[in-house]
Amino acid sequence: MAMTFFYLISKGDQNMNKLEIARKEINEIDKQMLELFLKRMKASEMVAEFKGERGLPIYDAEREKQVINRNCRLEDKELEQYYRLFLQSTMDISKKYQRRLLNGLRVAYSGVEGAYANIAAKKIFEDSNYISYSCFEKAYRSVETGECDLCVLPIENSYAGEVGQVIDLIYDGTLFINGIYSLKISHNLLGIKGAKLEDIRMVTSHSQALSQCRPYIEEHGFETLTATNTAVGALKVKEKNDKSFAAIASEETAKLYDLCILDKGINESDMNATKFAVLSRTENIPKADCNFIILFTVKQVAGALLKAINVISKYGFNMKALRSRPMKEPAWQYYFYVEAEGELSSENGKAMLEELGKQCERLKIAGHYSNVINLENSIDDEE
């Protein structure tokens, strides 16, 4: 009996020793992991600084996917799924830290709270300071002067076309486009509490929103009043407190100004979407999936524009957009806006720019961006 008791104690000691050995090893690993964690967070600080200067979002879905797929190639497939969770958790912590570091980031937009660019800025740059300006130019200039770090401005709508004022600012100004985002547009008819669709006599919104809802407006016989942006229109409806007065704006704007939605999705096209650009003082050049925007003027001689376009094509760059814009002076002269795929930092890119420069009176690189990023939630259009 005594021998049996002694055996049980010995076996318990052996098990305890295994546990102590494992715990000691874990403690050592945890110390090493702490050192690596601190080192990783230091690298995250540099990432945050880089992205803040260039107006790049913290979250990069494609980059995260690449990192996880590259590092998760374990022979033990059962452990591989846990390592994927470990990596994802680490990156989530890194993103939270970067957002805290950048919570002082000042993001300029045009309009009041609830305006299109305001909503877009919140989707791209979480936990930042969103600074409202009364027009596109003031928002743009605030970044040039250093009053803000970056600005979010619309550049094109799939239904109404380019936003000429913003393109002109990019041509004349000093900021760089470092990202382009696309949002699906859904317009709604908003009225004060207690109003009904049959009460409405006049609607207000931005001119492009009114244009995109023209068939609906005509069908109901509404009068129209143009506002500087959709959110301003919604604010006017709230302030006027008139059952016959409605705004065309987003569902989010309705919540913001305590308005009721009288009718949803009233824009003519279900495919309505807006592209907007993030602009900052520092140029960013992506390493892959690169696109670029250039602006140029050509000499006033026959065939000058064709020669310039041929130069771009000659070096294998696929043009996705070519537009002309009137110059402020001299009168009746134009500059050209080109979006194309490819890397300007490549040998072909450098050669193309050198040859194109000889064909142009002025040539400006407006910016580089990776693929256009689609933001999932539908919001209103407020160019």
Rosetta blueprint (number, residue, H / E / L):
1 M L
2 A H
3 M H
4 T H
5 F H
6 F H
7 Y H
8 L H
9 I H
10 S H
11 K H
12 G H
13 D H
14 Q H
15 N H
16 M H
17 N H
18 K H
19 L H
20 E H
21 I H
22 A H
23 R H
24 K H
25 E H
26 I H
27 N H
28 E H
29 I H
30 D H
31 K H
32 Q H
33 M H
34 L H
35 E H
36 L H
37 F H
38 L H
39 K H
40 R H
41 M H
42 K H
43 A H
44 S H
45 E H
46 M H
47 V H
48 A H
49 E H
50 F H
51 K H
52 G H
53 E H
54 R H
55 G L
56 L L
57 P L
58 I L
59 Y L
60 D L
61 A H
62 E H
63 R H
64 E H
65 K H
66 Q H
67 V H
68 I H
69 N H
70 R H
71 N H
72 C L
73 R L
74 L L
75 E L
76 D L
77 K H
78 E H
79 L H
80 E H
81 Q H
82 Y H
83 Y H
84 R H
85 L H
86 F H
87 L H
88 Q H
89 S H
90 T H
91 M H
92 D H
93 I H
94 S H
95 K H
96 K H
97 Y H
98 Q H
99 R H
100 R H
101 L H
102 L L
103 N L
104 G L
105 L L
106 R E
107 V E
108 A E
109 Y E
110 S E
111 G L
112 V L
113 E L
114 G L
115 A L
116 Y H
117 A H
118 N H
119 I H
120 A H
121 A H
122 K H
123 K H
124 I H
125 F L
126 E L
127 D L
128 S L
129 N E
130 Y E
131 I E
132 S E
133 Y E
134 S L
135 C L
136 F H
137 E H
138 K H
139 A H
140 Y H
141 R H
142 S H
143 V H
144 E H
145 T L
146 G L
147 E L
148 C L
149 D L
150 L E
151 C E
152 V E
153 L E
154 P E
155 I E
156 E E
157 N E
158 S L
159 Y L
160 A L
161 G E
162 E E
163 V L
164 G H
165 Q H
166 V H
167 I H
168 D H
169 L H
170 I H
171 Y H
172 D H
173 G L
174 T L
175 L L
176 F E
177 I E
178 N E
179 G E
180 I E
181 Y E
182 S E
183 L E
184 K E
185 I E
186 S L
187 H L
188 N E
189 L E
190 L E
191 G E
192 I L
193 K L
194 G L
195 A L
196 K L
197 L H
198 E H
199 D H
200 I L
201 R L
202 M E
203 V E
204 T E
205 S E
206 H L
207 S H
208 Q H
209 A H
210 L H
211 S H
212 Q H
213 C L
214 R H
215 P H
216 Y H
217 I H
218 E H
219 E H
220 H H
221 G L
222 F L
223 E E
224 T E
225 L E
226 T E
227 A L
228 T L
229 N L
230 T H
231 A H
232 V H
233 G H
234 A H
235 L H
236 K H
237 V H
238 K H
239 E H
240 K H
241 N L
242 D L
243 K L
244 S L
245 F E
246 A E
247 A E
248 I E
249 A E
250 S L
251 E H
252 E H
253 T H
254 A H
255 K H
256 L H
257 Y L
258 D L
259 L L
260 C E
261 I E
262 L E
263 D E
264 K L
265 G L
266 I L
267 N L
268 E L
269 S L
270 D L
271 M L
272 N L
273 A E
274 T E
275 K E
276 F E
277 A E
278 V E
279 L E
280 S E
281 R L
282 T L
283 E L
284 N L
285 I L
286 P L
287 K L
288 A L
289 D L
290 C L
291 N E
292 F E
293 I E
294 I E
295 L E
296 F E
297 T E
298 V E
299 K L
300 Q L
301 V L
302 A L
303 G L
304 A H
305 L H
306 L H
307 K H
308 A H
309 I H
310 N H
311 V H
312 I H
313 S H
314 K H
315 Y L
316 G L
317 F L
318 N E
319 M E
320 K E
321 A E
322 L E
323 R E
324 S E
325 R E
326 P E
327 M L
328 K L
329 E L
330 P L
331 A L
332 W L
333 Q L
334 Y E
335 Y E
336 F E
337 Y E
338 V E
339 E E
340 A E
341 E E
342 G L
343 E L
344 L L
345 S L
346 S L
347 E H
348 N H
349 G H
350 K H
351 A H
352 M H
353 L H
354 E H
355 E H
356 L H
357 G H
358 K H
359 Q H
360 C E
361 E E
362 R E
363 L E
364 K E
365 I E
366 A E
367 G E
368 H E
369 Y E
370 S L
371 N L
372 V L
373 I E
374 N E
375 L E
376 E E
377 N E
378 S E
379 I E
380 D L
381 D L
382 E L
383 E L
